[in-house]
Amino acid sequence: MIDPNNFEKLGVYADLLFELRKAKGLTREQAEELAKNPLYLACLLIKNGDADGELAGAENTTGDVLRPAFQIIKTKPNINVVSGAFLMFTPNKEYGKDGLMVFADCAVNPNPNAEQLAQIAVSSAQTAKAIGKFEPKVAMLSFSTKGSAKHELVDKVTQATALAKEIDENLQIDGEFQADAALVPSVGEKKAPNSEIAGKANVLVFPDLQAGNIGYKLVERLSGSLAIGPILQGIAAPVNDLSRGCSVDDIVRMITITANQAMVK
């Protein structure tokens, strides 16, 4: 256990932070003060190779947790969007991978544009593989299925689907889909008969944060599903954010998730 105020190596990490942020106007004195902040020190430990991941947020806001991660660890190559996914363990084994699904973005981006939504889709598929241990079949959700409605919000989802395929040509992804067309085989066959994803999706990418956050909470409460997350995606090393209302069980689960992310990094 490290006490930042009595840490003999604090100067090493203050120097590291100063080098990383001096171009942004940070002074050496400011770097030393920031390095005493556990959220900054944790990211500096990761950046220096002395730690593999971070779990925080029980006493801090999401913004406070993410700010040093953006400044110090930064994002993965070709990704500039951090998003939040939930592992959804549903009692109905007919859906997803024996009842396990990934929902995103349910925590970070209020209104992603098409490029950001595409990156969220790619990151969510990586989460499904790394943490869920299943082959992702990604559905891009909307209130339209394959052109059944015309609107700029639908256009955003179709553009994001195409962009995601450009980012990862091997990604199994399709859209736009209404939720029932994405999940229910009979509906998917009827509404999108030529799709390999319709009726078989195990990763659901919501068009914005309102839909994602509302959606995961409705599924959790009305179906008795277990929601684990948010799992932060897109950061170059595992950094996860707890709710300030988290339980001991929540903390233990997210420690496990963070450790798994570090092992497959």
C-alpha positions as a LaTeX table, in Angstrom:
\begin{tabular}{lrrr}
\hline
Residue & $x$ (\AA) & $y$ (\AA) & $z$ (\AA) \\
\hline
Met1 & 0.00 & 0.00 & 0.00 \\
Ile2 & 1.30 & 3.42 & $-0.98$ \\
Asp3 & 0.67 & 6.66 & 0.90 \\
Pro4 & 1.30 & 9.39 & $-1.71$ \\
Asn5 & 2.21 & 11.89 & 0.98 \\
Asn6 & 4.94 & 9.60 & 2.36 \\
Phe7 & 6.20 & 7.93 & $-0.81$ \\
Glu8 & 9.95 & 7.94 & $-1.25$ \\
Lys9 & 9.67 & 7.62 & $-5.04$ \\
Leu10 & 7.19 & 10.44 & $-5.47$ \\
Gly11 & 9.82 & 12.61 & $-7.13$ \\
Val12 & 10.32 & 10.02 & $-9.87$ \\
Tyr13 & 6.65 & 10.13 & $-10.78$ \\
Ala14 & 6.48 & 13.92 & $-10.46$ \\
Asp15 & 9.35 & 14.12 & $-12.95$ \\
Leu16 & 7.51 & 11.77 & $-15.30$ \\
Leu17 & 4.33 & 13.84 & $-15.10$ \\
Phe18 & 6.29 & 17.05 & $-15.68$ \\
Glu19 & 7.89 & 15.60 & $-18.82$ \\
Leu20 & 4.51 & 14.41 & $-20.12$ \\
Arg21 & 2.68 & 17.68 & $-19.48$ \\
Lys22 & 5.24 & 20.50 & $-19.58$ \\
Ala23 & 4.27 & 21.32 & $-23.16$ \\
Lys24 & 0.78 & 22.01 & $-21.79$ \\
Gly25 & 2.20 & 24.51 & $-19.31$ \\
Leu26 & 2.51 & 22.27 & $-16.24$ \\
Thr27 & 5.30 & 23.34 & $-13.88$ \\
Arg28 & 7.50 & 20.97 & $-11.86$ \\
Glu29 & 5.88 & 22.22 & $-8.65$ \\
Gln30 & 2.40 & 21.57 & $-10.00$ \\
Ala31 & 3.48 & 18.11 & $-11.14$ \\
Glu32 & 4.63 & 17.23 & $-7.63$ \\
Glu33 & 1.30 & 18.32 & $-6.14$ \\
Leu34 & $-0.69$ & 16.36 & $-8.73$ \\
Ala35 & 1.47 & 13.28 & $-8.19$ \\
Lys36 & 0.24 & 13.21 & $-4.59$ \\
Asn37 & $-3.29$ & 12.69 & $-5.90$ \\
Pro38 & $-3.95$ & 8.92 & $-5.89$ \\
Leu39 & $-5.77$ & 9.13 & $-9.24$ \\
Tyr40 & $-2.74$ & 10.73 & $-10.89$ \\
Leu41 & $-0.22$ & 8.55 & $-9.06$ \\
Ala42 & $-2.03$ & 5.37 & $-10.14$ \\
Cys43 & $-1.84$ & 6.42 & $-13.80$ \\
Leu44 & 1.83 & 7.36 & $-13.42$ \\
Leu45 & 2.58 & 3.94 & $-11.91$ \\
Ile46 & 0.92 & 2.33 & $-14.94$ \\
Lys47 & 2.71 & 4.62 & $-17.40$ \\
Asn48 & 6.05 & 3.76 & $-15.78$ \\
Gly49 & 5.35 & 0.00 & $-15.94$ \\
Asp50 & 5.04 & $-0.36$ & $-12.17$ \\
Ala51 & 1.33 & $-1.27$ & $-12.17$ \\
Asp52 & $-0.94$ & $-3.03$ & $-14.65$ \\
Gly53 & $-4.31$ & $-1.39$ & $-14.05$ \\
Glu54 & $-6.41$ & 0.95 & $-11.95$ \\
Leu55 & $-9.83$ & 0.72 & $-10.31$ \\
Ala56 & $-11.20$ & 3.93 & $-8.81$ \\
Gly57 & $-14.37$ & 5.95 & $-8.46$ \\
Ala58 & $-15.83$ & 4.82 & $-5.13$ \\
Glu59 & $-15.08$ & 8.31 & $-3.80$ \\
Asn60 & $-14.53$ & 10.21 & $-7.06$ \\
Thr61 & $-16.54$ & 11.33 & $-10.07$ \\
Thr62 & $-16.08$ & 9.70 & $-13.48$ \\
Gly63 & $-14.54$ & 12.92 & $-14.78$ \\
Asp64 & $-11.93$ & 12.93 & $-12.03$ \\
Val65 & $-11.05$ & 9.30 & $-12.76$ \\
Leu66 & $-10.80$ & 9.76 & $-16.53$ \\
Arg67 & $-8.91$ & 13.07 & $-16.62$ \\
Pro68 & $-5.49$ & 11.73 & $-15.51$ \\
Ala69 & $-6.00$ & 8.59 & $-17.60$ \\
Phe70 & $-6.46$ & 10.73 & $-20.73$ \\
Gln71 & $-3.50$ & 12.94 & $-19.84$ \\
Ile72 & $-1.04$ & 10.20 & $-18.86$ \\
Ile73 & $-2.00$ & 6.79 & $-20.25$ \\
Lys74 & $-3.93$ & 8.03 & $-23.30$ \\
Thr75 & $-5.96$ & 5.89 & $-25.69$ \\
Lys76 & $-5.20$ & 2.79 & $-27.76$ \\
Pro77 & $-3.79$ & 3.14 & $-31.30$ \\
Asn78 & $-6.46$ & 4.21 & $-33.83$ \\
Ile79 & $-8.91$ & 4.87 & $-30.98$ \\
Asn80 & $-9.61$ & 8.30 & $-29.54$ \\
Val81 & $-12.91$ & 7.55 & $-27.83$ \\
Val82 & $-13.27$ & 6.05 & $-24.37$ \\
Ser83 & $-16.57$ & 4.29 & $-23.77$ \\
Gly84 & $-18.25$ & 2.24 & $-21.07$ \\
Ala85 & $-19.53$ & $-1.31$ & $-21.59$ \\
Phe86 & $-21.53$ & $-3.59$ & $-19.34$ \\
Leu87 & $-21.43$ & $-7.35$ & $-19.21$ \\
Met88 & $-25.08$ & $-8.37$ & $-19.01$ \\
Phe89 & $-25.74$ & $-11.81$ & $-17.54$ \\
Thr90 & $-29.37$ & $-12.45$ & $-18.46$ \\
Pro91 & $-31.51$ & $-15.34$ & $-17.17$ \\
Asn92 & $-32.71$ & $-16.09$ & $-20.71$ \\
Lys93 & $-30.02$ & $-18.32$ & $-22.23$ \\
Glu94 & $-31.54$ & $-17.95$ & $-25.70$ \\
Tyr95 & $-29.96$ & $-14.52$ & $-26.10$ \\
Gly96 & $-26.31$ & $-13.66$ & $-26.58$ \\
Lys97 & $-23.76$ & $-16.28$ & $-25.60$ \\
Asp98 & $-25.77$ & $-18.46$ & $-23.22$ \\
Gly99 & $-27.34$ & $-15.34$ & $-21.78$ \\
Leu100 & $-24.16$ & $-13.23$ & $-21.70$ \\
Met101 & $-24.12$ & $-10.01$ & $-23.72$ \\
Val102 & $-22.13$ & $-6.80$ & $-23.99$ \\
Phe103 & $-24.00$ & $-3.45$ & $-23.98$ \\
Ala104 & $-22.25$ & $-0.17$ & $-24.90$ \\
Asp105 & $-21.88$ & 2.77 & $-24.57$ \\
Cys106 & $-23.80$ & 2.99 & $-21.33$ \\
Ala107 & $-21.57$ & 5.33 & $-19.35$ \\
Val108 & $-19.43$ & 7.93 & $-21.12$ \\
Asn109 & $-20.42$ & 9.57 & $-24.44$ \\
Pro110 & $-23.72$ & 11.48 & $-24.43$ \\
Asn111 & $-24.11$ & 11.84 & $-28.20$ \\
Pro112 & $-21.34$ & 10.14 & $-30.22$ \\
Asn113 & $-21.00$ & 10.99 & $-33.90$ \\
Ala114 & $-20.70$ & 8.28 & $-36.55$ \\
Glu115 & $-16.90$ & 7.99 & $-36.24$ \\
Gln116 & $-17.06$ & 7.77 & $-32.45$ \\
Leu117 & $-19.87$ & 5.23 & $-32.60$ \\
Ala118 & $-17.78$ & 3.10 & $-34.96$ \\
Gln119 & $-14.88$ & 3.12 & $-32.49$ \\
Ile120 & $-17.24$ & 2.20 & $-29.67$ \\
Ala121 & $-18.38$ & $-0.80$ & $-31.73$ \\
Val122 & $-14.81$ & $-1.95$ & $-32.35$ \\
Ser123 & $-13.86$ & $-1.52$ & $-28.67$ \\
Ser124 & $-16.99$ & $-3.38$ & $-27.55$ \\
Ala125 & $-16.14$ & $-6.33$ & $-29.78$ \\
Gln126 & $-12.66$ & $-6.41$ & $-28.22$ \\
Thr127 & $-14.24$ & $-6.44$ & $-24.75$ \\
Ala128 & $-16.48$ & $-9.35$ & $-25.74$ \\
Lys129 & $-13.44$ & $-11.34$ & $-26.88$ \\
Ala130 & $-11.10$ & $-10.43$ & $-24.03$ \\
Ile131 & $-13.49$ & $-10.48$ & $-21.08$ \\
Gly132 & $-16.59$ & $-12.34$ & $-22.27$ \\
Lys133 & $-14.50$ & $-15.00$ & $-24.05$ \\
Phe134 & $-16.92$ & $-15.24$ & $-26.97$ \\
Glu135 & $-16.84$ & $-14.35$ & $-30.66$ \\
Pro136 & $-18.59$ & $-10.99$ & $-30.99$ \\
Lys137 & $-21.56$ & $-10.48$ & $-33.28$ \\
Val138 & $-22.16$ & $-6.75$ & $-33.14$ \\
Ala139 & $-25.54$ & $-5.14$ & $-33.76$ \\
Met140 & $-25.79$ & $-1.38$ & $-34.25$ \\
Leu141 & $-29.11$ & $-0.38$ & $-32.72$ \\
Ser142 & $-31.63$ & 2.17 & $-33.90$ \\
Phe143 & $-35.39$ & 2.69 & $-34.15$ \\
Ser144 & $-35.08$ & 1.49 & $-37.77$ \\
Thr145 & $-34.13$ & $-1.83$ & $-39.32$ \\
Lys146 & $-32.36$ & $-1.74$ & $-42.68$ \\
Gly147 & $-34.00$ & 1.43 & $-43.92$ \\
Ser148 & $-37.47$ & 0.93 & $-42.45$ \\
Ala149 & $-37.33$ & 4.56 & $-41.27$ \\
Lys150 & $-35.62$ & 7.63 & $-42.71$ \\
His151 & $-33.96$ & 10.07 & $-40.33$ \\
Glu152 & $-30.57$ & 11.65 & $-39.69$ \\
Leu153 & $-30.28$ & 9.60 & $-36.50$ \\
Val154 & $-30.63$ & 6.43 & $-38.57$ \\
Asp155 & $-28.05$ & 7.74 & $-41.04$ \\
Lys156 & $-25.57$ & 8.15 & $-38.19$ \\
Val157 & $-25.89$ & 4.48 & $-37.25$ \\
Thr158 & $-25.56$ & 3.21 & $-40.83$ \\
Gln159 & $-22.48$ & 5.41 & $-41.35$ \\
Ala160 & $-20.98$ & 4.15 & $-38.10$ \\
Thr161 & $-21.53$ & 0.55 & $-39.20$ \\
Ala162 & $-19.63$ & 1.16 & $-42.44$ \\
Leu163 & $-16.80$ & 2.97 & $-40.63$ \\
Ala164 & $-16.44$ & 0.14 & $-38.09$ \\
Lys165 & $-15.95$ & $-2.30$ & $-40.95$ \\
Glu166 & $-13.17$ & $-0.06$ & $-42.29$ \\
Ile167 & $-11.44$ & 0.01 & $-38.90$ \\
Asp168 & $-11.65$ & $-3.78$ & $-38.52$ \\
Glu169 & $-12.42$ & $-5.63$ & $-41.74$ \\
Asn170 & $-12.80$ & $-8.92$ & $-39.84$ \\
Leu171 & $-15.42$ & $-7.55$ & $-37.47$ \\
Gln172 & $-18.78$ & $-9.32$ & $-37.57$ \\
Ile173 & $-21.09$ & $-6.32$ & $-37.49$ \\
Asp174 & $-24.30$ & $-5.17$ & $-39.09$ \\
Gly175 & $-27.02$ & $-2.58$ & $-38.71$ \\
Glu176 & $-29.02$ & $-0.59$ & $-38.35$ \\
Phe177 & $-31.35$ & $-2.82$ & $-36.31$ \\
Gln178 & $-34.23$ & $-2.42$ & $-33.95$ \\
Ala179 & $-33.57$ & $-4.38$ & $-30.75$ \\
Asp180 & $-35.96$ & $-7.21$ & $-31.58$ \\
Ala181 & $-34.43$ & $-7.67$ & $-35.03$ \\
Ala182 & $-30.98$ & $-7.88$ & $-33.44$ \\
Leu183 & $-31.96$ & $-10.44$ & $-30.80$ \\
Val184 & $-34.88$ & $-12.58$ & $-31.90$ \\
Pro185 & $-34.11$ & $-15.05$ & $-34.73$ \\
Ser186 & $-37.65$ & $-15.08$ & $-36.16$ \\
Val187 & $-37.85$ & $-11.27$ & $-36.19$ \\
Gly188 & $-34.34$ & $-10.92$ & $-37.57$ \\
Glu189 & $-35.15$ & $-13.32$ & $-40.41$ \\
Lys190 & $-38.28$ & $-11.37$ & $-41.27$ \\
Lys191 & $-36.84$ & $-7.84$ & $-41.03$ \\
Ala192 & $-33.29$ & $-8.48$ & $-42.28$ \\
Pro193 & $-33.28$ & $-11.84$ & $-44.12$ \\
Asn194 & $-29.83$ & $-11.32$ & $-45.66$ \\
Ser195 & $-28.03$ & $-10.42$ & $-42.44$ \\
Glu196 & $-25.57$ & $-12.72$ & $-40.66$ \\
Ile197 & $-26.08$ & $-10.77$ & $-37.43$ \\
Ala198 & $-29.84$ & $-10.24$ & $-37.25$ \\
Gly199 & $-31.37$ & $-12.43$ & $-34.56$ \\
Lys200 & $-27.92$ & $-13.59$ & $-33.40$ \\
Ala201 & $-26.32$ & $-10.49$ & $-31.86$ \\
Asn202 & $-24.38$ & $-10.77$ & $-28.61$ \\
Val203 & $-22.95$ & $-7.22$ & $-28.58$ \\
Leu204 & $-25.43$ & $-4.34$ & $-28.67$ \\
Val205 & $-24.14$ & $-0.86$ & $-29.51$ \\
Phe206 & $-26.64$ & 1.86 & $-28.61$ \\
Pro207 & $-26.89$ & 5.06 & $-30.67$ \\
Asp208 & $-26.35$ & 7.39 & $-27.71$ \\
Leu209 & $-25.89$ & 7.45 & $-23.96$ \\
Gln210 & $-29.56$ & 8.03 & $-23.18$ \\
Ala211 & $-30.54$ & 4.82 & $-24.97$ \\
Gly212 & $-27.61$ & 2.84 & $-23.58$ \\
Asn213 & $-27.95$ & 3.87 & $-19.97$ \\
Ile214 & $-31.72$ & 3.48 & $-19.92$ \\
Gly215 & $-31.51$ & 0.19 & $-21.82$ \\
Tyr216 & $-29.08$ & $-1.59$ & $-19.53$ \\
Lys217 & $-30.94$ & $-0.47$ & $-16.40$ \\
Leu218 & $-34.29$ & $-1.63$ & $-17.79$ \\
Val219 & $-32.86$ & $-5.05$ & $-18.64$ \\
Glu220 & $-31.16$ & $-5.30$ & $-15.26$ \\
Arg221 & $-34.25$ & $-4.38$ & $-13.24$ \\
Leu222 & $-37.07$ & $-5.95$ & $-15.26$ \\
Ser223 & $-35.40$ & $-9.25$ & $-16.17$ \\
Gly224 & $-33.30$ & $-9.85$ & $-13.07$ \\
Ser225 & $-30.09$ & $-9.66$ & $-15.10$ \\
Leu226 & $-26.70$ & $-9.06$ & $-13.50$ \\
Ala227 & $-24.96$ & $-5.99$ & $-14.92$ \\
Ile228 & $-21.20$ & $-5.75$ & $-14.37$ \\
Gly229 & $-19.50$ & $-2.50$ & $-15.29$ \\
Pro230 & $-18.96$ & 0.01 & $-16.59$ \\
Ile231 & $-15.87$ & $-1.52$ & $-18.17$ \\
Leu232 & $-13.96$ & 1.38 & $-19.68$ \\
Gln233 & $-12.86$ & 0.71 & $-23.26$ \\
Gly234 & $-10.32$ & 2.46 & $-25.45$ \\
Ile235 & $-7.71$ & 3.44 & $-22.84$ \\
Ala236 & $-4.23$ & 2.08 & $-23.52$ \\
Ala237 & $-4.18$ & 0.28 & $-20.16$ \\
Pro238 & $-6.97$ & $-0.99$ & $-17.88$ \\
Val239 & $-8.62$ & 1.86 & $-15.98$ \\
Asn240 & $-12.10$ & 1.28 & $-14.58$ \\
Asp241 & $-14.56$ & 3.52 & $-12.82$ \\
Leu242 & $-16.84$ & 2.49 & $-9.96$ \\
Ser243 & $-20.09$ & 4.12 & $-8.98$ \\
Arg244 & $-19.89$ & 6.12 & $-5.77$ \\
Gly245 & $-22.78$ & 3.95 & $-4.60$ \\
Cys246 & $-20.88$ & 0.72 & $-5.26$ \\
Ser247 & $-21.07$ & $-2.30$ & $-2.98$ \\
Val248 & $-18.25$ & $-4.57$ & $-1.84$ \\
Asp249 & $-19.44$ & $-7.13$ & $-4.41$ \\
Asp250 & $-19.25$ & $-4.47$ & $-7.15$ \\
Ile251 & $-15.67$ & $-3.69$ & $-6.19$ \\
Val252 & $-14.63$ & $-7.36$ & $-6.16$ \\
Arg253 & $-16.20$ & $-7.98$ & $-9.57$ \\
Met254 & $-14.50$ & $-4.96$ & $-11.12$ \\
Ile255 & $-11.13$ & $-5.95$ & $-9.62$ \\
Thr256 & $-11.55$ & $-9.26$ & $-11.44$ \\
Ile257 & $-12.47$ & $-7.49$ & $-14.70$ \\
Thr258 & $-9.51$ & $-5.12$ & $-14.44$ \\
Ala259 & $-7.11$ & $-7.99$ & $-13.78$ \\
Asn260 & $-8.46$ & $-9.88$ & $-16.78$ \\
Gln261 & $-8.04$ & $-6.82$ & $-18.98$ \\
Ala262 & $-4.41$ & $-6.52$ & $-17.84$ \\
Met263 & $-3.71$ & $-10.18$ & $-18.64$ \\
Val264 & $-4.95$ & $-9.86$ & $-22.23$ \\
Lys265 & $-3.60$ & $-6.37$ & $-22.87$ \\
\hline
\end{tabular}
